[in-house]
Amino acid sequence: MDGHIAFMPQIARLSAMAAQETDLCIVGGGPAGMMAGLLFARAGVQTVVLEKHADFLRDFRGDTVHPSTLRLFSELGLLDRLLARPHDKVHDVTGLIGGQSLELADLSHFDPRWNFIAMMPQWEFLDFVADEARLYPSFTLRMRTEANDLLWSGDRVVGVECATGDIRAKLVIAADGRRSILRGKAGLPVEDLGAPMDVFWFRIPKERTPGNDTTGIFDSGRIIAMIDRGDYWQCAYVFTKGEADAVRARGLDAFRADVARVAPMAAANVGAIQSWDDVKLLTVALDRLTTWDAPGLLVIGDAAHAMSPIGGVGINVAIQDAVAAANILAGPMAEGRDVTPLLRMVERRRRLAVRAIQGFQKMAQRRIIGRLLANPTGPVKPILAIRLLDRFPILRRLPAAFLGFGIRAEHVRSPDAGLRQPPFPSPPPD
Ligand SMILES: Cc1cc2nc3c(=O)[nH]c(=O)nc-3n(C[C@H](O)[C@H](O)[C@H](O)COP(=O)(O)OP(=O)(O)OC[C@H]3O[C@@H](n4cnc5c(N)ncnc54)[C@H](O)[C@@H]3O)c2cc1C
C-alpha cells in the first residue's frame, strides 16, 4: 500500500509532462492573446492559450478600450455584455498643460454605440474575453503556464516548451508582450525606436465623482497621467529614462511634494504613498520586429511592436493584430490547411497601421515629452497644434479618429463555426 501511494505522484507527474497536441498555441493572455484565442476558437480551431500569471489582476496596464475595439465587440454581438462590466465612458480627451485645461479630442460624433473610450480596468476586460472564449469547446486557457522556449523540427516551430510539459501545435502565436522571450528565441530582428522615458505607477485615493476625470498633466519638467478608477487615481509619473534611482534618491517626501505640485487634485492624499514599495517602476519601450513570422510561428501585439503609453492605444492595436491574424488564418486553419504561406500577410496587413501609430508616438516623445522632461524649470506652453485643437472643436475629430480607430481599422471577418455553448445563447449581432 505504501509503495502504491509513493508511485501515484510519479504517474501524475509523467502524464502532466506528456506533450499536449493542439492546432494553435497562443503564448500570452494579454489583449492580443486573449482576443486571438476567442476568434480562433470561434472559428473551430483547437486553441490553447498559455498565461504565466495565475490571474489577470495585474495593475500595470492601461484601461482604455477604444472605439475600434468597441466596434469589434459589436460585430461579434458581444458589446452589451462587455459594457455590463464596470466601466466609465469618456467622450472627450482633455489635458492640463501648464495649468491650462485644454480639449484635445472629441469622440462624440462617432456612432453612439462606440463614441467613447470605455475606461475599464484591464483585468475586467481580459476576464470578460476569457469568459466568452470559454464558451467554445475548442478553447482552453492554461493559467500559471509559462512558455520557456520554442520547439523546432528543422527550421519550423512545432510548439513550445513549458515546465509542465511541451505543447505541440501546428501554429504558435507569440503574444507574450513587450518583453517577449519567444521573439528572441526565434531570432527575429528588432528595430528599436527608443523611448526617452520610464514611468512610476502608483495609486492615490480620491472621492468618487459623477464623471470620469482621467487626464494627462504636462508641467515644468514633469508629466503625470491620472487615470480615474472611481475611488482612487492610478497615477503614471513620467521621468527621463534611466533616472529611477535618482528620483528615489531625492527621497519619498520630495516625490510626494512633486506629485502634489503637478497634480493638485491628488495633493491632499499623497500621504497614501507610504514607501517606495507602493511605487512600481514600468519601463517604456518603443520597438518593432521587421518580420513577424517564421515557419510555424507568428508574433503579434507588443511582442511584435512594443507600444509606448502615449495615446493609450496599445491594447487596441494589439487587438487589431489579433483580428487581422484571425481574418487571414482562422478559416484556412479550421479547414486543416497549412497556413505557413499566409503568415507574412498578417504583418503586411498591419504594417501601415502600426507604423503610423508608432511614428506619432515617436514624434510626441521627441517634440513634447523629451523636451519637457529635459527642461525642469522652464514654463510650459501648449504647442500651436494643441492650441488649435482647443480653439476649434471640429479639429478635435481628427485626433479622435486617429487614436480611436487608427489606420486600416479591422472588422471581424473570421468564420463562426457555431460552436458557442450555453449557458448563454448566442446573441444576435447588434
Ligand atoms: C506604463 C504603461 C501604460 C500603458 N497604458 C496604456 C493604456 O492606457 N491604454 C493602452 O491601450 N495601452 C497602454 N499601454 C500599452 C499596453 O499595455 C500594451 O500595448 C498592451 O498591453 C499590449 O498587449 P499584448 O497582449 O500584446 O501584451 P501584454 O499586455 O504585455 O500581454 C502579454 C501577456 O503575456 C504573458 N506572458 C509573457 N511571457 C509569457 C510566457 N513566456 N509564457 C506565458 N505567458 C507569458 C504576460 O503575463 C501578459 O499577460 C501602456 C503601456 C505602459 C508601459
The ligand as an SDF file (V2000), in Angstrom:
LIG
                    3D

 53 58  0  0  0  0  0  0  0  0999 V2000
    3.0520   52.3610  -18.3310 C   0  0  0  0  0  0  0  0  0  0  0  0
    2.2100   51.8680  -19.4650 C   0  0  0  0  0  0  0  0  0  0  0  0
    0.8960   52.3060  -19.5550 C   0  0  0  0  0  0  0  0  0  0  0  0
    0.1000   51.9160  -20.6280 C   0  0  0  0  0  0  0  0  0  0  0  0
   -1.1530   52.3950  -20.7140 N   0  0  0  0  0  0  0  0  0  0  0  0
   -1.9320   52.0250  -21.7590 C   0  0  0  0  0  0  0  0  0  0  0  0
   -3.2780   52.4830  -21.8640 C   0  0  0  0  0  0  0  0  0  0  0  0
   -3.7660   53.2420  -21.0330 O   0  0  0  0  0  0  0  0  0  0  0  0
   -4.0030   52.0550  -22.9030 N   0  0  0  0  0  0  0  0  0  0  0  0
   -3.4980   51.2200  -23.8470 C   0  0  0  0  0  0  0  0  0  0  0  0
   -4.2350   50.8720  -24.8060 O   0  0  0  0  0  0  0  0  0  0  0  0
   -2.2410   50.7640  -23.7790 N   0  0  0  0  0  0  0  0  0  0  0  0
   -1.4380   51.1420  -22.7410 C   0  0  0  0  0  0  0  0  0  0  0  0
   -0.1680   50.6780  -22.6660 N   0  0  0  0  0  0  0  0  0  0  0  0
    0.3120   49.7420  -23.6920 C   0  0  0  0  0  0  0  0  0  0  0  0
   -0.3700   48.3820  -23.4880 C   0  0  0  0  0  0  0  0  0  0  0  0
   -0.2330   47.9600  -22.1410 O   0  0  0  0  0  0  0  0  0  0  0  0
    0.2130   47.3250  -24.4170 C   0  0  0  0  0  0  0  0  0  0  0  0
    0.3760   47.8510  -25.7060 O   0  0  0  0  0  0  0  0  0  0  0  0
   -0.7490   46.1250  -24.4990 C   0  0  0  0  0  0  0  0  0  0  0  0
   -0.9740   45.5840  -23.2140 O   0  0  0  0  0  0  0  0  0  0  0  0
   -0.1690   45.0460  -25.4040 C   0  0  0  0  0  0  0  0  0  0  0  0
   -0.9620   43.8790  -25.3300 O   0  0  0  0  0  0  0  0  0  0  0  0
   -0.3010   42.4560  -25.5980 P   0  0  0  0  0  0  0  0  0  0  0  0
   -1.3760   41.4590  -25.4200 O   0  0  0  0  0  0  0  0  0  0  0  0
    0.4440   42.4840  -26.8580 O   0  0  0  0  0  0  0  0  0  0  0  0
    0.8050   42.3040  -24.4640 O   0  0  0  0  0  0  0  0  0  0  0  0
    0.6740   42.2950  -22.8830 P   0  0  0  0  0  0  0  0  0  0  0  0
   -0.4760   43.0980  -22.4430 O   0  0  0  0  0  0  0  0  0  0  0  0
    2.0100   42.6410  -22.3620 O   0  0  0  0  0  0  0  0  0  0  0  0
    0.3540   40.7730  -22.5330 O   0  0  0  0  0  0  0  0  0  0  0  0
    1.3420   39.7730  -22.6300 C   0  0  0  0  0  0  0  0  0  0  0  0
    0.9040   38.6480  -21.7160 C   0  0  0  0  0  0  0  0  0  0  0  0
    1.7770   37.5390  -21.9050 O   0  0  0  0  0  0  0  0  0  0  0  0
    2.1050   36.9740  -20.6480 C   0  0  0  0  0  0  0  0  0  0  0  0
    3.4030   36.3210  -20.8380 N   0  0  0  0  0  0  0  0  0  0  0  0
    4.5910   36.9220  -21.0730 C   0  0  0  0  0  0  0  0  0  0  0  0
    5.5420   35.9960  -21.2780 N   0  0  0  0  0  0  0  0  0  0  0  0
    4.9240   34.7890  -21.1890 C   0  0  0  0  0  0  0  0  0  0  0  0
    5.3930   33.4470  -21.3140 C   0  0  0  0  0  0  0  0  0  0  0  0
    6.6750   33.1610  -21.6110 N   0  0  0  0  0  0  0  0  0  0  0  0
    4.5060   32.4340  -21.1440 N   0  0  0  0  0  0  0  0  0  0  0  0
    3.2030   32.6950  -20.8460 C   0  0  0  0  0  0  0  0  0  0  0  0
    2.7130   33.9590  -20.7090 N   0  0  0  0  0  0  0  0  0  0  0  0
    3.5650   34.9880  -20.8890 C   0  0  0  0  0  0  0  0  0  0  0  0
    2.1380   38.1740  -19.7060 C   0  0  0  0  0  0  0  0  0  0  0  0
    1.9520   37.7820  -18.3580 O   0  0  0  0  0  0  0  0  0  0  0  0
    0.9780   39.0190  -20.2400 C   0  0  0  0  0  0  0  0  0  0  0  0
   -0.2360   38.6950  -19.6170 O   0  0  0  0  0  0  0  0  0  0  0  0
    0.6410   51.0460  -21.6200 C   0  0  0  0  0  0  0  0  0  0  0  0
    1.9390   50.5890  -21.5180 C   0  0  0  0  0  0  0  0  0  0  0  0
    2.7350   51.0020  -20.4590 C   0  0  0  0  0  0  0  0  0  0  0  0
    4.1420   50.5080  -20.3750 C   0  0  0  0  0  0  0  0  0  0  0  0
  1  2  1  0
  2  3  1  0
  2 52  2  0
  3  4  2  0
  4  5  1  0
  4 50  1  0
  5  6  2  0
  6  7  1  0
  6 13  1  0
  7  8  2  0
  7  9  1  0
  9 10  1  0
 10 11  2  0
 10 12  1  0
 12 13  2  0
 13 14  1  0
 14 15  1  0
 14 50  1  0
 15 16  1  0
 16 17  1  0
 16 18  1  0
 18 19  1  0
 18 20  1  0
 20 21  1  0
 20 22  1  0
 22 23  1  0
 23 24  1  0
 24 25  2  0
 24 26  1  0
 24 27  1  0
 27 28  1  0
 28 29  2  0
 28 30  1  0
 28 31  1  0
 31 32  1  0
 32 33  1  0
 33 34  1  0
 33 48  1  0
 34 35  1  0
 35 36  1  0
 35 46  1  0
 36 37  1  0
 36 45  1  0
 37 38  2  0
 38 39  1  0
 39 40  1  0
 39 45  2  0
 40 41  1  0
 40 42  2  0
 42 43  1  0
 43 44  2  0
 44 45  1  0
 46 47  1  0
 46 48  1  0
 48 49  1  0
 50 51  2  0
 51 52  1  0
 52 53  1  0
M  END
$$$$
